[in-house]
Amino acid sequence: MPRINLLPWREAQRKQKKQEFLLSIGAAIATAALVTLIGRWQMSAAIEHQQQRNQILTDAIAQLDKKIEEIVGLENQKRRLLARMEIIETLQRSRPVIVHIFDEIVRTLPDGVYLTYLKGQGDRLEIRGVAQSSTRVSAFMRNIDNSQWLSEPSLAVVETKGRDAGRGADFTLSAKLRSQTPPADEAEAATVAAK
């Protein structure tokens, strides 16, 4: 005879499948949580490592910026020193020029002309003086034009005073300095003196 099982086996099977399903969901959640935690830990470790590298780079950049500022400061100091050296060399080269100019003014000054004012600005000289006559002023200008150190005389004012007290003509003129290179022996002497 056939045996009939009256026990609720379907319900037991459903219960067992439900437990297996819940266990697999729990395992999946636990696995997902574990993967998420490991991923977060790795990401935070990678971010921390990158931040440390960024800090190292920031410190290195700050040190390089300080060195660049020092280099710029040294270059500015070098430029200032070179400018000073150039000024000193220019002064050394032009030192005998003023002596030659005064000597040339004395040589070009005709009799009867007296200077009262002499001013140099750049390569121009302003000369004021008194002459016995205006012809002496024109002779002075011709001498300046033929000079080795002076050129381009330009008369600004000639005032003829009364004949009493022996005064002739007050004059104001300007002249340009010729660009001169000192003779070789003077340049060598200046170089030796500078050393």
Secondary structure, DSSP 8 states (H G I E B T S, - for coil): ------S-HHHHHHHHHHHHHHHHHHHHHHHHHHHHHHHHHHHHHHHHHHHHHHHHHHHHHHHHHHHHHHHHHHHHHHHHHHHHHHHHHHHHHHHHHHHHHHHHHHHH--TTEEEEEEEEETTEEEEEEEESSHHHHHHHHHHHHT-SSEEEEEEEEEEE--SGGG--EEEEEEEEE------HHHHHHHHHHH-
